[in-house]
């Protein structure tokens, strides 16, 4: 899995009981207080976060999207999979 947005449908389904009906377009991911950018491959994000070992602890948020930090909402998943198979 090269891009985290490709996991969003599975993440939303996993948290569907506690996510209060939010969809993929409300989800954002964070590591250690830093919002993760959608357009970067997961390996690049891992390196930028300065991590050297697994597991990579990522927090999933379903509200308070940080528009000032992450400029774009999560991508359209079907279109994203066509561009980045």
C-alpha positions in Angstrom: 0.0 0.0 0.0 1.9 3.0 -1.2 -0.5 5.8 -0.3 -2.5 6.1 2.9 -5.7 7.4 1.3 -6.1 4.0 -0.4 -6.7 2.6 3.1 -9.4 5.2 4.0 -12.5 3.1 3.0 -11.2 0.2 5.2 -10.5 2.6 8.1 -14.0 4.2 7.9 -15.6 0.7 7.8 -13.5 -0.4 10.8 -14.6 2.6 12.9 -18.1 2.7 11.5 -19.7 2.1 14.9 -17.9 4.9 16.6 -17.4 7.3 13.7 -21.0 8.7 13.8 -21.7 8.2 10.1 -18.8 10.3 8.9 -17.5 9.4 5.5 -14.1 9.2 3.9 -14.1 13.0 3.2 -14.1 13.8 6.9 -11.1 11.5 7.8 -7.6 12.8 8.4 -4.5 11.1 9.8 -2.0 12.3 12.3 1.3 11.1 13.8 2.7 12.6 16.9 0.7 15.8 16.5 1.5 16.3 12.9 -1.2 15.9 10.2 -0.1 13.6 7.4 -0.2 14.8 3.9 -2.3 12.8 1.4 -0.2 13.2 -1.7 3.0 11.7 -0.3 3.7 8.0 -0.5 3.6 6.3 2.9 7.4 5.5 2.8 8.2 9.2 2.4 5.8 10.1 5.2 7.5 7.5 7.4 10.9 9.0 6.7 9.7 12.6 7.2 8.3 11.7 10.6 11.8 10.6 11.5 10.8 7.1 12.4 13.2 4.2 12.4 11.1 1.3 13.7 7.6 -0.1 13.5 4.8 0.0 14.5 4.0 3.4 13.1 1.4 4.9 15.5 -1.2 6.9 13.4 -4.2 8.6 15.0 -7.4 8.6 12.9 -9.6 11.7 13.2 -13.2 12.0 12.0 -13.7 15.7 12.7 -11.9 19.0 13.0 -10.1 18.6 9.6 -7.0 20.8 9.8 -7.6 22.9 6.6 -4.7 25.2 7.6 -2.2 22.3 7.6 -3.6 19.9 5.1 -4.7 21.9 2.1 -6.6 19.2 0.3 -9.4 16.9 1.6 -8.9 13.2 1.0 -9.0 12.4 -2.6 -11.7 10.7 -4.5 -10.7 7.1 -3.8 -11.8 5.5 -7.2 -10.0 8.3 -9.1 -6.9 8.0 -6.8 -6.7 4.2 -7.5 -6.7 4.9 -11.2 -3.9 7.4 -10.9 -1.8 5.4 -8.4 -2.6 1.7 -8.9 
